[in-house]
Amino acid sequence: MSIRDIPVRTLSDESTTLGDLAGDKAVLVVNVASKCGLTPQYTGLVELQRTYGPRGFSVVGVPCNQFMGQEPGTAEEIQQFCSTTYGVDFPLLEKVEVNGDGRHPLYQELVQTADAEGEAGDIQWNFEKFLVDRDGKVVGRFRPRTEPSDPAVVSAIESVL
């Protein structure tokens, strides 16, 4: 099974997959939080969506409350915050666990991918990013402090379009 076929739920509680959400687009999967020091990265993620969306790309946000309770809201509160504060227009999935025994199956696959330093394993914090190509292969992992506009992220996205 491809990572694009793993069942996920949207923030509005609809059953889907990355493949259904994004079609044949490349996807940047990001665990997000509304009350984190890195939350302003939403601005860069929205910019990536607007710049590369027309070329076959989509950001997919995955709310997670595992890091110091920084995503405490309900689905409705998360959606409202993201759309009104940052103009988020990319898909958001349901709130999930990205580490530990309750780790979502999507993240069970994603965390096997190594970052630029060759390290795989647990998500370090909110806003860790994974680039999935059109064929469902995870081709990049960018740690939380790597901004969406970082040349390494932009270059990786351009390479899969």
Sequence and secondary structure as in RCSB ss.txt:
>XXXX:A:sequence
MSIRDIPVRTLSDESTTLGDLAGDKAVLVVNVASKCGLTPQYTGLVELQRTYGPRGFSVVGVPCNQFMGQEPGTA
EEIQQFCSTTYGVDFPLLEKVEVNGDGRHPLYQELVQTADAEGEAGDIQWNFEKFLVDRDGKVVGRFRPRTEPSD
PAVVSAIESVL
>XXXX:A:secstr
  GGGS EEBTT  EE HHHHHTT EEEEEEE SSSTTTTHHHHHHHHHHHHGGGTEEEEEEE  TTTT   S H
HHHHHHHHHHH   S BB   B SSTTB HHHHHHTTS  TTS  SS  STT EEEE TTS EEEEE TTS TT 
HHHHHHHHHH 
